[in-house]
Structures are given as C-alpha cells and as structure tokens.
Amino acid sequence: MKYHGSEDGWTNLLAQAATTPLPPPNFTITQYVPPTPAQQAADLMKSKKVEEMSFAEWQLVLSEGAPEDAEKVWTTLKGSPSRWWLT
C-alpha cells in the first residue's frame, strides 16, 4: 500500500477469485494516481492543527500548499515562541 496506492477493491477481488474461474468477469485494473503534493498539503491542513504538525509537514504546506494555507501556517509560526524550532 505504501508504494502502490490503496487497497480499495482488494477484498472484493479475493471473494470473486475464490468462486469464479480466472479471470473474473468484468475484471479491470485501474491505475492508481497518487495525490499531488498540493493535494497532500490540503489534506494535511484538514486533518491536523498547525501546532501539531512536524517541521516537514510545515515545509510541505509552505512550499506546495494553497496560498491561504501557507499563510495560515506562516502566521501561526510567526506568533509562536522559538521552542517550535526544537520539535
């Protein structure tokens, strides 16, 4: 999953393979298209508070995120004590 995408449809495929000759009817494989860095940054902003993000996550949002998300991160970092550099 780490290298090839999601496991969507895997359990259904296993169930079909157990009861159907190969290949199962209407069997198709769709190419996994990984999210772009901009999509990853947007998902990150939806799932975590800026204060809970790692340095690498801040870097991703600042470099690849939407301007409003980057501004939110930058504003939060500017207002934080210098201890955030140590985490």
N, C-alpha and C positions, 0 to 999 in steps of 0.2 A: 504494500500500500504506500510506503514511503517513497518508492521510486516510480510506481506505475499508476498512481491515482487512487481512486476509490474502489470499494468492493461492492458497489451497487449492482444488484442483479446476480451476485455470485450464488447465494443460497437457492434462488430460483433455477439457475443453471444446474446446480448439483441435483436438485429434485427431478428436473427433466431428464438428466443423464441417467439417473437410476431406473427410469421407467421407459425410456424411448431409445430406439436404435440411433446410432450415430449417423450423421449429425442430427440433432433435434430439428423438427420442422420450424421454419421461420427463424432459424438461428442467425443472429448477426452480432458482430462485434463492432462497437463504436469506439472511435479513438478518443482517449482521454485528453482533454485540453486543460492543462494546469492553469490556475489563476495567474493573471499578470501581477507584477509587483504592486501596481496601483490597486488592484482588487484585493490583494493581501493586506495592504495598508488600510483600505476601507473596512475590511472585515475586522482587523485588529482594533480599529477605533470603535467599532460597535461592540466588541467583546471585552475590552479592558479599559480601565481608567488610566489616564496618562501617568499618574503617580505609581501605578503598579507595573508599568512596562519596563523592560530591560533597556539597556543602552542601545542594543542592536535594534530593538523594536522602535525606539525613538528615531534612530537613524533611518530606518525604512520609511517611516511616516514622513520625516522631514525631506527625504530625497525623492520618494516616489508617490507620496500621498497627494490628495487634492489640496489646493492652496488653503482652504478653510481648516482642514485637518492639521496641516503643517503649522498653521498659525496658532491653533489651539495648543499643540504640543509646545511650540516655542514660547508662548505666553506662560504656560504652566512652568516650564523650566526656568524662565527668567525670574519668576516670582518665588522660586524655591531656594532654600538655603544651600550652601555649597556641598552639603553632605550627599546630595544625589549623585555627585561625580564618583563617589566611593562605592556605589552599589553595582 
